[in-house]
Amino acid sequence: MAVIGPSSCRANGRHMPMGSMGPSVGHVSAHHNNNAILAAAQPMYSSLAIGSQDIQPDRPIGYGAFGVVWSVTDPRDGKRVALKKMPNVFQNLVSSKRVYREIKMLCFFKHENVLSALDILQPPHIDFFQEIYVITELMQSDLHKIIVSSQPLTSDHVKVFLYQILRGLKYLHSARILHRDVKPGNLLVNSNCLLKICDFGLARVTEPNVAKHMTQEVVTQYYRAPELLMGAKHYTSAIDIWSVGCIFAELLGRRILFQAQTPIQQLELITDLLGTPSNDDMRHACEGAKTHMQRRPYKPPSLAALYTLSSQATHEAVHLLCQMLVFNPDKRINCTNALAHPYLEEGRLRYHSCMCRCCHSVGGARRFAQDLEPVTTLTFDDSFEKDLSSVHQVKGTNSYFSLAIFK
């Protein structure tokens, strides 16, 4: 689900046509104030200190399978924030644990290219606790809206967007988190081109035990890796890299790279480009998928077709793209190596020259941080899920968590 505000990438900036690449918007204070947050969740502004003429109307700005997002005014300081409502979250144990995991992740994240929680609404009483409200930073648009718009996308735009996607994803993967639904609609963008990864409803930690089966029904089909399409029972962070490769191609060509009606047709489009995979490249596929592929006529690779995406599909761009769109996940490039690719040098320089918060300007000179693509020192711990055995238990844990996390 995209957490977005007014769709705009205005051509009013000094550095790029999509907007000034200055500092991003400030965070709302995380100080917990239940009455104020309740006012945000249930719009009642009569007691606010800010003037009524400054209050913008609340409105829904994003919808998804697991809730709705509203643009609201934070009563504490008058700033616009995003309020995500997750209704009916305690219908069964599976959905309850999924929501709790997502909230824990949103509170865990501390990275400027990953959306995090600013606050959580305290439930009034556990017996009436049926929905959860999470407050996050409000972003102006998402990458899908930008791609399908008439807004020109220069090579600089593509590089700075791709750099931020990989920078945020490197952080997530260092925390052992698989996003499992990376797509343009889940990449939020401000008018200054700052990008944040959002929507962790399908996210989970990596599974070290290769014998343990993982959910296969993940990732929007157009961005789904071939190992998932071929029924892999276990997968890694490489599925997120495949999704980024599809988005990269979409940024270059302004159209979805693999747009099929069914998973089988999706696989056909992939093999049209990459060619028929070898048996070794299908080592993670289920037997039925392998048999299906082996019975199909042989296809040679046609990667040269990537140069026809647009004039921005240069040799360096296609070289990086080809390392992301690799059929075998074991041979697919990772975030760290992708960030080190020469194609992203300009995107890195532009981002850290005027957009990031980790570098600073002193006396007209830019002082760069020692680590431009930081990882987390702590991995996300999901061991709490093993102790949750009932919906009531999850409800009580969520209630306690919302009280304690921002104190």
Beta strands, then each sheet from edge to edge (+ up, - down):
strand 1: 59-64
strand 2: 67-73
strand 3: 80-86
strand 4: 117-120
strand 5: 132-137
strand 6: 141-142
strand 7: 177-178
strand 8: 187-189
strand 9: 195-197
strand 10: 204-205
strand 11: 360-362
strand 12: 365-367
sheet 1: 1+ 2- 3+ 5- 4+
sheet 2: 6+ 8- 9+
sheet 3: 7+ 10-
sheet 4: 11+ 12-
end
